[in-house]
Amino acid sequence: MNKQKTLELSILCGLIFTLLLSMAGFDAGCAEIRQKVFRLHILANSDSAEDQALKIKVRDEILRLSDGIFSASANKEEAISAAREHLDDFLSAAKSVIAKNGCDYTVKGEITPCYFNTRVYEKFTLPAGYYDALRIIIGKGAGHNWWCVLFPKVCISASADFHETLSEPSEKIVSEPNEYEVRLKIVEICENARKKINSWFS
């Protein structure tokens, strides 16, 4: 191997090593986001126009309740505790909306890890991966879902205060996604692969 090729190989190895170090730090920032964010996930019975409209009505009632239930939560753990305490209230509210709209779908509710792809809001982005979530399943739960963030209070408030919730590196990932577009895509590819592998063994 001549000197030119040796130099080129050394530069390539250096670039790969730098990228791996960068991704390691970036992945740690994404992990912190997942650990400190509590999400809401509502699944419609089906993709029919009627079922999708019903999902939105259930969403509106869930959010109305959420305003009082999560307003005092100082961290994700408190938000999850409040969700567990009021789970029956959420289910009763959803069942009431469904009955008022002439349907008899069952409603299930749980607090569980849910997989989300990278999601882009107007002012922030959340990386792909598993997040703890309050999940409401209407009927068969076979329709398109609706999601939001209960902590920090994105669903309830027009603005999301991630600054007080996350460390500075993680907060930058959320609030300045354009700077991390390629790395967010790599994370999504890796997380989707991880999800697929997990499904093989579950």
TIRO-2110 file (N, C-alpha, C; in Angstrom, 1 decimal):
// TIRO-2110
0.8, -1.2, 0.0, N, 1, A
0.0, 0.0, 0.0, CA, 1, A
0.9, 1.2, 0.0, C, 1, A
0.7, 2.2, -1.0, N, 2, A
1.5, 3.3, -1.0, CA, 2, A
1.1, 4.4, 0.0, C, 2, A
1.9, 5.4, 0.1, N, 3, A
1.7, 6.4, 1.2, CA, 3, A
0.4, 7.2, 1.0, C, 3, A
0.0, 7.4, -0.3, N, 4, A
-1.2, 8.1, -0.6, CA, 4, A
-2.5, 7.4, -0.1, C, 4, A
-2.5, 6.1, -0.4, N, 5, A
-3.6, 5.2, 0.1, CA, 5, A
-3.6, 5.1, 1.6, C, 5, A
-2.4, 5.0, 2.2, N, 6, A
-2.4, 4.9, 3.6, CA, 6, A
-2.9, 6.1, 4.3, C, 6, A
-2.6, 7.3, 3.7, N, 7, A
-3.1, 8.6, 4.2, CA, 7, A
-4.6, 8.7, 4.1, C, 7, A
-5.1, 8.3, 2.9, N, 8, A
-6.5, 8.3, 2.7, CA, 8, A
-7.3, 7.4, 3.6, C, 8, A
-6.7, 6.2, 3.9, N, 9, A
-7.4, 5.2, 4.8, CA, 9, A
-7.4, 5.8, 6.2, C, 9, A
-6.2, 6.4, 6.6, N, 10, A
-6.2, 7.0, 7.9, CA, 10, A
-7.2, 8.1, 8.1, C, 10, A
-7.4, 9.0, 7.1, N, 11, A
-8.3, 10.0, 7.2, CA, 11, A
-9.8, 9.5, 7.3, C, 11, A
-10.0, 8.4, 6.5, N, 12, A
-11.3, 7.8, 6.5, CA, 12, A
-11.6, 7.2, 7.9, C, 12, A
-10.7, 6.5, 8.4, N, 13, A
-10.8, 5.9, 9.8, CA, 13, A
-11.1, 7.0, 10.8, C, 13, A
-10.3, 8.1, 10.7, N, 14, A
-10.5, 9.2, 11.6, CA, 14, A
-11.9, 9.8, 11.5, C, 14, A
-12.4, 9.9, 10.3, N, 15, A
-13.8, 10.4, 10.1, CA, 15, A
-14.8, 9.5, 10.7, C, 15, A
-14.6, 8.2, 10.5, N, 16, A
-15.6, 7.2, 11.0, CA, 16, A
-15.6, 7.2, 12.5, C, 16, A
-14.4, 7.3, 13.1, N, 17, A
-14.2, 7.3, 14.5, CA, 17, A
-14.9, 8.6, 15.1, C, 17, A
-14.7, 9.7, 14.5, N, 18, A
-15.3, 11.0, 14.9, CA, 18, A
-16.8, 10.9, 14.8, C, 18, A
-17.4, 10.3, 13.7, N, 19, A
-18.8, 10.2, 13.6, CA, 19, A
-19.4, 9.3, 14.7, C, 19, A
-18.7, 8.2, 15.0, N, 20, A
-19.2, 7.3, 16.0, CA, 20, A
-19.2, 7.9, 17.4, C, 20, A
-18.2, 8.7, 17.7, N, 21, A
-18.1, 9.5, 18.9, CA, 21, A
-19.3, 10.5, 19.0, C, 21, A
-19.5, 11.1, 17.9, N, 22, A
-20.6, 12.1, 17.8, CA, 22, A
-21.9, 11.5, 18.0, C, 22, A
-22.1, 10.3, 17.3, N, 23, A
-23.4, 9.6, 17.4, CA, 23, A
-23.6, 9.1, 18.8, C, 23, A
-22.5, 8.7, 19.5, N, 24, A
-22.7, 8.2, 20.9, CA, 24, A
-23.2, 9.3, 21.8, C, 24, A
-22.7, 10.5, 21.7, N, 25, A
-23.1, 11.6, 22.5, CA, 25, A
-24.6, 12.0, 22.1, C, 25, A
-24.8, 12.0, 20.8, N, 26, A
-26.2, 12.3, 20.3, CA, 26, A
-27.2, 11.3, 20.8, C, 26, A
-26.9, 10.0, 20.7, N, 27, A
-27.8, 9.0, 21.2, CA, 27, A
-28.1, 9.1, 22.6, C, 27, A
-27.1, 9.5, 23.4, N, 28, A
-27.3, 9.7, 24.9, CA, 28, A
-28.3, 10.9, 25.1, C, 28, A
-28.2, 11.9, 24.3, N, 29, A
-29.1, 13.0, 24.4, CA, 29, A
-30.5, 12.6, 24.0, C, 29, A
-30.6, 11.8, 23.0, N, 30, A
-32.0, 11.3, 22.6, CA, 30, A
-32.5, 10.4, 23.7, C, 30, A
-31.7, 9.6, 24.3, N, 31, A
-32.1, 8.7, 25.4, CA, 31, A
-32.7, 9.5, 26.6, C, 31, A
-32.0, 10.7, 26.9, N, 32, A
-32.5, 11.5, 28.0, CA, 32, A
-33.9, 12.1, 27.6, C, 32, A
-34.1, 12.5, 26.4, N, 33, A
-35.4, 13.0, 25.9, CA, 33, A
-36.5, 11.9, 26.2, C, 33, A
-36.2, 10.7, 25.8, N, 34, A
-37.2, 9.6, 25.9, CA, 34, A
-37.5, 9.4, 27.4, C, 34, A
-36.4, 9.5, 28.2, N, 35, A
-36.6, 9.2, 29.7, CA, 35, A
-37.4, 10.3, 30.4, C, 35, A
-37.4, 11.5, 29.9, N, 36, A
-38.0, 12.6, 30.6, CA, 36, A
-39.3, 13.2, 30.0, C, 36, A
-39.8, 12.5, 28.9, N, 37, A
-41.0, 13.0, 28.2, CA, 37, A
-42.1, 11.9, 28.4, C, 37, A
-43.3, 12.4, 28.7, N, 38, A
-44.5, 11.5, 28.9, CA, 38, A
-45.5, 11.9, 27.8, C, 38, A
-45.9, 10.9, 27.0, N, 39, A
-46.7, 11.2, 25.8, CA, 39, A
-48.1, 10.6, 26.0, C, 39, A
-49.0, 11.1, 25.1, N, 40, A
-50.4, 10.7, 25.0, CA, 40, A
-50.6, 10.0, 23.6, C, 40, A
-51.2, 8.9, 23.6, N, 41, A
-51.4, 8.1, 22.3, CA, 41, A
-52.8, 7.6, 22.3, C, 41, A
-53.6, 8.1, 21.3, N, 42, A
-55.0, 7.7, 21.1, CA, 42, A
-55.1, 7.0, 19.8, C, 42, A
-55.7, 5.8, 19.8, N, 43, A
-55.9, 5.0, 18.6, CA, 43, A
-57.4, 4.9, 18.3, C, 43, A
-57.7, 5.2, 17.1, N, 44, A
-59.1, 5.1, 16.6, CA, 44, A
-59.5, 3.7, 16.3, C, 44, A
-60.8, 3.4, 16.3, N, 45, A
-61.3, 2.1, 16.0, CA, 45, A
-60.8, 1.7, 14.6, C, 45, A
-61.0, 2.6, 13.6, N, 46, A
-60.6, 2.3, 12.2, CA, 46, A
-60.2, 3.6, 11.5, C, 46, A
-60.0, 3.5, 10.2, N, 47, A
-59.7, 4.7, 9.5, CA, 47, A
-60.9, 5.3, 8.8, C, 47, A
-62.1, 4.8, 9.1, N, 48, A
-63.3, 5.4, 8.5, CA, 48, A
-63.4, 6.9, 8.9, C, 48, A
-64.0, 7.7, 8.1, N, 49, A
-64.2, 9.1, 8.5, CA, 49, A
-64.9, 9.3, 9.8, C, 49, A
-65.9, 8.4, 10.1, N, 50, A
-66.7, 8.5, 11.3, CA, 50, A
-65.8, 8.2, 12.5, C, 50, A
-65.0, 7.1, 12.4, N, 51, A
-64.1, 6.7, 13.5, CA, 51, A
-63.0, 7.7, 13.8, C, 51, A
-62.5, 8.3, 12.7, N, 52, A
-61.4, 9.3, 12.9, CA, 52, A
-62.0, 10.6, 13.5, C, 52, A
-63.2, 10.9, 13.2, N, 53, A
-63.9, 12.1, 13.8, CA, 53, A
-64.2, 11.8, 15.3, C, 53, A
-64.6, 10.6, 15.6, N, 54, A
-64.8, 10.2, 16.9, CA, 54, A
-63.6, 10.3, 17.8, C, 54, A
-62.4, 9.8, 17.2, N, 55, A
-61.2, 9.9, 17.9, CA, 55, A
-60.8, 11.3, 18.3, C, 55, A
-61.1, 12.3, 17.4, N, 56, A
-60.8, 13.7, 17.7, CA, 56, A
-61.7, 14.2, 18.8, C, 56, A
-63.0, 13.7, 18.9, N, 57, A
-63.8, 14.2, 20.0, CA, 57, A
-63.4, 13.6, 21.3, C, 57, A
-62.9, 12.3, 21.3, N, 58, A
-62.4, 11.7, 22.5, CA, 58, A
-61.1, 12.5, 22.9, C, 58, A
-60.3, 12.8, 21.9, N, 59, A
-59.1, 13.6, 22.2, CA, 59, A
-59.4, 14.9, 22.9, C, 59, A
-60.4, 15.6, 22.4, N, 60, A
-60.7, 16.9, 23.0, CA, 60, A
-61.1, 16.8, 24.4, C, 60, A
-61.9, 15.7, 24.7, N, 61, A
-62.3, 15.5, 26.1, CA, 61, A
-61.2, 15.1, 27.0, C, 61, A
-60.3, 14.2, 26.5, N, 62, A
-59.1, 13.8, 27.3, CA, 62, A
-58.2, 15.0, 27.6, C, 62, A
-58.1, 15.9, 26.6, N, 63, A
-57.2, 17.1, 26.8, CA, 63, A
-57.9, 18.1, 27.8, C, 63, A
-59.2, 18.1, 27.8, N, 64, A
-59.9, 19.0, 28.7, CA, 64, A
-59.7, 18.5, 30.1, C, 64, A
-59.7, 17.2, 30.4, N, 65, A
-59.4, 16.7, 31.7, CA, 65, A
-58.0, 16.9, 32.1, C, 65, A
-57.1, 16.7, 31.1, N, 66, A
-55.6, 16.8, 31.3, CA, 66, A
-55.2, 18.1, 31.9, C, 66, A
-55.9, 19.2, 31.5, N, 67, A
-55.5, 20.5, 31.9, CA, 67, A
-55.4, 20.6, 33.4, C, 67, A
-56.4, 20.0, 34.1, N, 68, A
-56.4, 20.1, 35.6, CA, 68, A
-55.6, 19.0, 36.2, C, 68, A
-55.4, 17.9, 35.5, N, 69, A
-54.8, 16.7, 36.1, CA, 69, A
-53.2, 16.8, 36.1, C, 69, A
-52.7, 17.4, 35.0, N, 70, A
-51.2, 17.4, 34.9, CA, 70, A
-50.6, 18.8, 35.1, C, 70, A
-51.4, 19.8, 35.4, N, 71, A
-50.9, 21.2, 35.5, CA, 71, A
-49.9, 21.3, 36.7, C, 71, A
-50.0, 20.5, 37.7, N, 72, A
-49.1, 20.6, 38.8, CA, 72, A
-47.9, 19.6, 38.8, C, 72, A
-47.8, 18.8, 37.7, N, 73, A
-46.7, 17.9, 37.6, CA, 73, A
-45.4, 18.6, 37.4, C, 73, A
-44.4, 18.3, 38.2, N, 74, A
-43.1, 18.9, 38.1, CA, 74, A
-42.1, 18.1, 37.3, C, 74, A
-42.4, 16.8, 37.1, N, 75, A
-41.6, 16.0, 36.3, CA, 75, A
-42.4, 14.8, 35.8, C, 75, A
-41.7, 14.0, 35.0, N, 76, A
-42.4, 12.9, 34.3, CA, 76, A
-43.0, 11.9, 35.3, C, 76, A
-42.3, 11.6, 36.4, N, 77, A
-42.8, 10.6, 37.3, CA, 77, A
-44.1, 11.1, 38.0, C, 77, A
-44.2, 12.4, 38.3, N, 78, A
-45.4, 12.9, 38.8, CA, 78, A
-46.5, 12.9, 37.8, C, 78, A
-46.2, 13.1, 36.6, N, 79, A
-47.2, 13.1, 35.5, CA, 79, A
-47.7, 11.6, 35.3, C, 79, A
-46.8, 10.6, 35.4, N, 80, A
-47.3, 9.2, 35.3, CA, 80, A
-48.1, 8.9, 36.5, C, 80, A
-47.7, 9.3, 37.7, N, 81, A
-48.5, 9.0, 38.9, CA, 81, A
-49.9, 9.6, 38.8, C, 81, A
-50.0, 10.8, 38.2, N, 82, A
-51.3, 11.5, 38.1, CA, 82, A
-52.1, 10.7, 37.0, C, 82, A
-51.5, 10.2, 36.0, N, 83, A
-52.2, 9.5, 34.9, CA, 83, A
-52.8, 8.2, 35.5, C, 83, A
-52.0, 7.5, 36.3, N, 84, A
-52.5, 6.3, 36.9, CA, 84, A
-53.6, 6.5, 37.9, C, 84, A
-53.5, 7.6, 38.6, N, 85, A
-54.6, 7.9, 39.6, CA, 85, A
-55.9, 8.3, 38.9, C, 85, A
-55.8, 8.9, 37.7, N, 86, A
-57.0, 9.3, 37.0, CA, 86, A
-57.3, 8.5, 35.8, C, 86, A
-56.7, 7.3, 35.7, N, 87, A
-57.0, 6.5, 34.5, CA, 87, A
-58.5, 6.2, 34.3, C, 87, A
-59.2, 5.9, 35.4, N, 88, A
-60.6, 5.6, 35.3, CA, 88, A
-61.4, 6.8, 34.8, C, 88, A
-60.9, 8.0, 35.2, N, 89, A
-61.6, 9.2, 34.8, CA, 89, A
-61.4, 9.4, 33.3, C, 89, A
-60.2, 9.1, 32.8, N, 90, A
-60.0, 9.3, 31.3, CA, 90, A
-60.9, 8.3, 30.6, C, 90, A
-61.0, 7.0, 31.1, N, 91, A
-61.8, 6.0, 30.4, CA, 91, A
-63.2, 6.4, 30.4, C, 91, A
-63.7, 6.8, 31.6, N, 92, A
-65.1, 7.2, 31.7, CA, 92, A
-65.5, 8.4, 30.7, C, 92, A
-64.6, 9.3, 30.6, N, 93, A
-64.8, 10.5, 29.7, CA, 93, A
-64.8, 10.0, 28.3, C, 93, A
-63.9, 9.1, 27.9, N, 94, A
-63.9, 8.6, 26.5, CA, 94, A
-65.2, 7.8, 26.2, C, 94, A
-65.6, 6.9, 27.2, N, 95, A
-66.8, 6.1, 27.0, CA, 95, A
-68.1, 7.0, 26.9, C, 95, A
-68.1, 8.1, 27.6, N, 96, A
-69.2, 9.1, 27.6, CA, 96, A
-69.3, 9.7, 26.2, C, 96, A
-68.1, 10.1, 25.7, N, 97, A
-68.1, 10.7, 24.3, CA, 97, A
-68.6, 9.7, 23.3, C, 97, A
-68.1, 8.5, 23.4, N, 98, A
-68.4, 7.5, 22.4, CA, 98, A
-70.0, 7.2, 22.4, C, 98, A
-70.5, 7.1, 23.6, N, 99, A
-71.9, 6.8, 23.8, CA, 99, A
-72.8, 8.0, 23.2, C, 99, A
-72.4, 9.2, 23.5, N, 100, A
-73.1, 10.4, 23.0, CA, 100, A
-73.1, 10.4, 21.5, C, 100, A
-72.1, 9.8, 20.9, N, 101, A
-72.1, 9.8, 19.4, CA, 101, A
-72.6, 8.5, 18.8, C, 101, A
-73.4, 7.8, 19.6, N, 102, A
-74.2, 6.7, 19.1, CA, 102, A
-73.4, 5.4, 18.8, C, 102, A
-72.2, 5.3, 19.4, N, 103, A
-71.4, 4.1, 19.2, CA, 103, A
-71.3, 3.3, 20.5, C, 103, A
-70.9, 2.0, 20.4, N, 104, A
-70.8, 1.2, 21.6, CA, 104, A
-69.4, 0.6, 21.7, C, 104, A
-68.4, 1.2, 21.1, N, 105, A
-67.0, 0.7, 21.2, CA, 105, A
-66.5, 0.6, 22.6, C, 105, A
-65.7, -0.5, 22.8, N, 106, A
-65.0, -0.6, 24.1, CA, 106, A
-63.9, 0.5, 24.1, C, 106, A
-63.4, 0.8, 25.3, N, 107, A
-62.3, 1.7, 25.5, CA, 107, A
-61.3, 1.0, 26.5, C, 107, A
-60.0, 1.0, 26.1, N, 108, A
-59.0, 0.5, 27.0, CA, 108, A
-58.0, 1.6, 27.2, C, 108, A
-57.4, 1.6, 28.4, N, 109, A
-56.4, 2.6, 28.7, CA, 109, A
-55.3, 2.0, 29.5, C, 109, A
-54.1, 2.4, 29.2, N, 110, A
-52.9, 1.9, 30.0, CA, 110, A
-51.8, 2.9, 29.9, C, 110, A
-50.9, 2.7, 30.8, N, 111, A
-49.6, 3.5, 30.8, CA, 111, A
-48.5, 2.5, 30.4, C, 111, A
-48.0, 2.7, 29.3, N, 112, A
-47.1, 1.7, 28.8, CA, 112, A
-46.1, 2.3, 27.8, C, 112, A
-44.9, 1.7, 27.6, N, 113, A
-44.0, 2.2, 26.6, CA, 113, A
-44.6, 2.0, 25.2, C, 113, A
-44.5, 3.0, 24.4, N, 114, A
-45.0, 3.0, 23.0, CA, 114, A
-43.9, 3.4, 22.1, C, 114, A
-43.9, 2.8, 20.9, N, 115, A
-42.9, 3.2, 19.9, CA, 115, A
-43.4, 4.4, 19.1, C, 115, A
-42.6, 5.4, 18.9, N, 116, A
-42.9, 6.5, 18.0, CA, 116, A
-41.8, 6.8, 17.0, C, 116, A
-42.1, 7.0, 15.8, N, 117, A
-41.1, 7.5, 14.8, CA, 117, A
-40.8, 9.0, 15.2, C, 117, A
-39.7, 9.5, 14.5, N, 118, A
-39.4, 10.9, 14.7, CA, 118, A
-40.6, 11.8, 14.4, C, 118, A
-40.9, 12.7, 15.3, N, 119, A
-42.1, 13.5, 15.2, CA, 119, A
-41.7, 15.0, 15.2, C, 119, A
-42.3, 15.7, 14.2, N, 120, A
-41.9, 17.1, 14.1, CA, 120, A
-43.1, 18.0, 14.4, C, 120, A
-42.9, 18.8, 15.4, N, 121, A
-43.8, 19.9, 15.6, CA, 121, A
-43.4, 21.2, 14.9, C, 121, A
-44.1, 22.2, 15.1, N, 122, A
-43.7, 23.5, 14.4, CA, 122, A
-42.5, 24.0, 15.1, C, 122, A
-42.3, 23.9, 16.4, N, 123, A
-41.2, 24.5, 17.1, CA, 123, A
-40.2, 23.5, 17.7, C, 123, A
-40.5, 22.2, 17.6, N, 124, A
-39.6, 21.2, 18.2, CA, 124, A
-39.8, 19.9, 17.5, C, 124, A
-38.8, 19.0, 17.7, N, 125, A
-38.8, 17.6, 17.2, CA, 125, A
-38.4, 16.6, 18.3, C, 125, A
-39.1, 15.5, 18.3, N, 126, A
-38.8, 14.4, 19.2, CA, 126, A
-38.2, 13.2, 18.4, C, 126, A
-37.1, 12.7, 18.9, N, 127, A
-36.4, 11.6, 18.2, CA, 127, A
-37.3, 10.3, 18.3, C, 127, A
-37.0, 9.4, 17.3, N, 128, A
-37.7, 8.1, 17.3, CA, 128, A
-37.3, 7.3, 18.6, C, 128, A
-38.2, 6.3, 18.9, N, 129, A
-37.9, 5.4, 20.0, CA, 129, A
-39.1, 5.1, 20.9, C, 129, A
-38.8, 4.4, 22.0, N, 130, A
-39.9, 4.1, 22.9, CA, 130, A
-40.0, 5.2, 24.0, C, 130, A
-41.2, 5.6, 24.2, N, 131, A
-41.5, 6.6, 25.2, CA, 131, A
-42.7, 6.0, 26.1, C, 131, A
-42.6, 6.3, 27.4, N, 132, A
-43.8, 6.0, 28.3, CA, 132, A
-44.9, 6.9, 27.8, C, 132, A
-46.1, 6.3, 27.8, N, 133, A
-47.3, 7.0, 27.3, CA, 133, A
-48.6, 6.6, 27.9, C, 133, A
-49.5, 7.5, 28.0, N, 134, A
-50.9, 7.1, 28.3, CA, 134, A
-51.5, 6.8, 27.0, C, 134, A
-51.9, 5.5, 26.9, N, 135, A
-52.5, 5.0, 25.6, CA, 135, A
-54.0, 4.7, 25.8, C, 135, A
-54.8, 5.4, 24.9, N, 136, A
-56.2, 5.1, 24.9, CA, 136, A
-56.6, 4.4, 23.6, C, 136, A
-57.2, 3.3, 23.7, N, 137, A
-57.5, 2.5, 22.5, CA, 137, A
-59.0, 2.4, 22.4, C, 137, A
-59.5, 2.9, 21.3, N, 138, A
-61.0, 2.9, 21.0, CA, 138, A
-61.3, 1.7, 20.1, C, 138, A
-62.2, 0.9, 20.6, N, 139, A
-62.6, -0.3, 19.9, CA, 139, A
-61.5, -1.2, 19.5, C, 139, A
-61.3, -1.5, 18.2, N, 140, A
-60.2, -2.4, 17.7, CA, 140, A
-58.9, -1.7, 17.7, C, 140, A
-58.8, -0.4, 17.8, N, 141, A
-57.6, 0.3, 17.8, CA, 141, A
-56.8, 0.1, 16.5, C, 141, A
-57.6, 0.0, 15.4, N, 142, A
-56.9, -0.4, 14.1, CA, 142, A
-56.8, 0.9, 13.2, C, 142, A
-57.2, 2.0, 13.7, N, 143, A
-57.1, 3.2, 12.8, CA, 143, A
-55.9, 4.1, 13.1, C, 143, A
-55.7, 5.1, 12.3, N, 144, A
-54.6, 6.0, 12.6, CA, 144, A
-54.6, 6.6, 14.0, C, 144, A
-53.5, 6.8, 14.5, N, 145, A
-53.4, 7.3, 15.9, CA, 145, A
-53.3, 8.8, 16.0, C, 145, A
-53.5, 9.4, 17.1, N, 146, A
-53.2, 10.8, 17.4, CA, 146, A
-52.3, 10.8, 18.6, C, 146, A
-51.3, 11.7, 18.7, N, 147, A
-50.4, 11.7, 19.8, CA, 147, A
-50.1, 13.1, 20.2, C, 147, A
-49.6, 13.3, 21.4, N, 148, A
-49.1, 14.6, 21.9, CA, 148, A
-48.2, 14.3, 23.1, C, 148, A
-47.8, 15.4, 23.8, N, 149, A
-46.9, 15.3, 24.9, CA, 149, A
-47.6, 15.8, 26.2, C, 149, A
-47.8, 15.0, 27.2, N, 150, A
-48.4, 15.4, 28.4, CA, 150, A
-47.4, 16.1, 29.4, C, 150, A
-46.2, 15.6, 29.3, N, 151, A
-45.2, 16.3, 30.1, CA, 151, A
-43.9, 16.3, 29.3, C, 151, A
-43.3, 17.5, 29.1, N, 152, A
-43.8, 18.8, 29.4, CA, 152, A
-45.1, 19.1, 28.7, C, 152, A
-45.8, 20.1, 29.2, N, 153, A
-47.2, 20.3, 28.8, CA, 153, A
-47.4, 20.9, 27.4, C, 153, A
-47.2, 20.0, 26.4, N, 154, A
-47.4, 20.4, 25.0, CA, 154, A
-48.8, 20.4, 24.7, C, 154, A
-49.5, 19.3, 25.1, N, 155, A
-50.9, 19.1, 24.7, CA, 155, A
-51.8, 20.2, 25.3, C, 155, A
-51.4, 20.6, 26.5, N, 156, A
-52.3, 21.6, 27.3, CA, 156, A
-51.9, 23.0, 27.0, C, 156, A
-50.6, 23.2, 26.7, N, 157, A
-50.2, 24.6, 26.5, CA, 157, A
-49.7, 24.8, 25.0, C, 157, A
-49.8, 26.0, 24.6, N, 158, A
-49.3, 26.3, 23.2, CA, 158, A
-47.8, 26.2, 23.0, C, 158, A
-47.1, 26.3, 24.1, N, 159, A
-45.6, 26.3, 24.1, CA, 159, A
-45.1, 25.1, 24.9, C, 159, A
-44.0, 24.6, 24.6, N, 160, A
-43.4, 23.5, 25.3, CA, 160, A
-42.1, 24.0, 26.0, C, 160, A
-42.1, 23.8, 27.3, N, 161, A
-40.9, 24.3, 28.1, CA, 161, A
-40.0, 23.1, 28.3, C, 161, A
-39.2, 22.7, 27.3, N, 162, A
-38.2, 21.7, 27.5, CA, 162, A
-37.0, 22.2, 28.2, C, 162, A
-36.8, 23.5, 28.2, N, 163, A
-35.6, 24.0, 28.8, CA, 163, A
-35.4, 23.6, 30.3, C, 163, A
-36.5, 23.6, 31.0, N, 164, A
-36.4, 23.2, 32.5, CA, 164, A
-36.4, 21.7, 32.7, C, 164, A
-36.7, 21.0, 31.6, N, 165, A
-36.9, 19.5, 31.8, CA, 165, A
-35.6, 18.8, 31.3, C, 165, A
-34.9, 19.3, 30.3, N, 166, A
-33.8, 18.6, 29.7, CA, 166, A
-32.5, 19.3, 29.9, C, 166, A
-31.4, 18.5, 29.9, N, 167, A
-30.1, 19.2, 29.9, CA, 167, A
-29.9, 20.0, 28.6, C, 167, A
-28.9, 20.9, 28.6, N, 168, A
-28.7, 21.7, 27.4, CA, 168, A
-28.5, 21.0, 26.1, C, 168, A
-27.7, 19.9, 26.1, N, 169, A
-27.5, 19.2, 24.8, CA, 169, A
-28.8, 18.5, 24.3, C, 169, A
-29.6, 18.0, 25.2, N, 170, A
-30.8, 17.3, 24.8, CA, 170, A
-31.8, 18.4, 24.4, C, 170, A
-31.9, 19.5, 25.1, N, 171, A
-32.8, 20.6, 24.7, CA, 171, A
-32.5, 21.1, 23.3, C, 171, A
-31.2, 21.1, 22.9, N, 172, A
-30.9, 21.6, 21.6, CA, 172, A
-31.3, 20.6, 20.5, C, 172, A
-31.3, 19.3, 20.8, N, 173, A
-31.8, 18.3, 19.9, CA, 173, A
-33.2, 18.6, 19.6, C, 173, A
-34.0, 18.9, 20.6, N, 174, A
-35.4, 19.1, 20.5, CA, 174, A
-35.8, 20.3, 19.8, C, 174, A
-35.1, 21.4, 20.2, N, 175, A
-35.5, 22.8, 19.7, CA, 175, A
-34.8, 23.2, 18.4, C, 175, A
-33.6, 22.6, 18.1, N, 176, A
-32.9, 22.9, 16.9, CA, 176, A
-32.7, 21.7, 16.0, C, 176, A
-33.8, 21.1, 15.5, N, 177, A
-33.6, 19.8, 14.8, CA, 177, A
-32.9, 19.9, 13.5, C, 177, A
-32.9, 21.1, 12.8, N, 178, A
-32.3, 21.3, 11.5, CA, 178, A
-30.8, 21.0, 11.6, C, 178, A
-30.2, 21.3, 12.8, N, 179, A
-28.8, 21.1, 13.0, CA, 179, A
-28.4, 19.6, 13.1, C, 179, A
-29.4, 18.8, 13.4, N, 180, A
-29.2, 17.3, 13.6, CA, 180, A
-30.0, 16.4, 12.7, C, 180, A
-30.4, 17.0, 11.6, N, 181, A
-31.3, 16.2, 10.7, CA, 181, A
-30.8, 14.9, 10.3, C, 181, A
-29.5, 14.8, 9.9, N, 182, A
-28.9, 13.5, 9.5, CA, 182, A
-28.8, 12.6, 10.6, C, 182, A
-28.4, 13.1, 11.8, N, 183, A
-28.3, 12.2, 13.0, CA, 183, A
-29.6, 11.7, 13.5, C, 183, A
-30.6, 12.6, 13.4, N, 184, A
-32.0, 12.1, 13.7, CA, 184, A
-32.5, 11.0, 12.8, C, 184, A
-32.1, 11.1, 11.5, N, 185, A
-32.5, 10.1, 10.6, CA, 185, A
-31.8, 8.8, 10.9, C, 185, A
-30.5, 8.9, 11.3, N, 186, A
-29.7, 7.6, 11.6, CA, 186, A
-30.4, 7.0, 12.9, C, 186, A
-30.7, 7.8, 13.9, N, 187, A
-31.3, 7.3, 15.1, CA, 187, A
-32.6, 6.6, 14.8, C, 187, A
-33.4, 7.2, 13.9, N, 188, A
-34.7, 6.6, 13.5, CA, 188, A
-34.5, 5.3, 12.8, C, 188, A
-33.5, 5.2, 11.9, N, 189, A
-33.2, 3.9, 11.3, CA, 189, A
-32.8, 2.8, 12.3, C, 189, A
-32.0, 3.2, 13.2, N, 190, A
-31.5, 2.3, 14.2, CA, 190, A
-32.6, 1.9, 15.2, C, 190, A
-33.5, 2.8, 15.6, N, 191, A
-34.6, 2.5, 16.5, CA, 191, A
-35.6, 1.6, 15.8, C, 191, A
-35.9, 1.9, 14.5, N, 192, A
-36.8, 1.0, 13.8, CA, 192, A
-36.2, -0.4, 13.6, C, 192, A
-34.9, -0.5, 13.4, N, 193, A
-34.3, -1.9, 13.4, CA, 193, A
-34.4, -2.5, 14.7, C, 193, A
-34.2, -1.8, 15.8, N, 194, A
-34.2, -2.3, 17.1, CA, 194, A
-35.7, -2.8, 17.4, C, 194, A
-36.6, -2.0, 17.0, N, 195, A
-38.0, -2.4, 17.2, CA, 195, A
-38.4, -3.7, 16.5, C, 195, A
-37.9, -3.8, 15.2, N, 196, A
-38.1, -5.1, 14.5, CA, 196, A
-37.5, -6.3, 15.1, C, 196, A
-36.2, -6.1, 15.6, N, 197, A
-35.5, -7.2, 16.3, CA, 197, A
-36.3, -7.6, 17.5, C, 197, A
-36.8, -6.6, 18.3, N, 198, A
-37.5, -6.9, 19.5, CA, 198, A
-38.8, -7.7, 19.2, C, 198, A
-39.4, -7.4, 18.1, N, 199, A
-40.7, -8.1, 17.7, CA, 199, A
-40.4, -9.5, 17.4, C, 199, A
-39.2, -9.8, 16.9, N, 200, A
-38.9, -11.2, 16.6, CA, 200, A
-38.8, -12.1, 17.8, C, 200, A
-38.5, -11.5, 19.0, N, 201, A
-38.2, -12.2, 20.2, CA, 201, A
-39.4, -12.1, 21.2, C, 201, A
-40.4, -11.3, 20.8, N, 202, A
-41.6, -11.1, 21.7, CA, 202, A
-42.7, -12.1, 21.4, C, 202, A
END
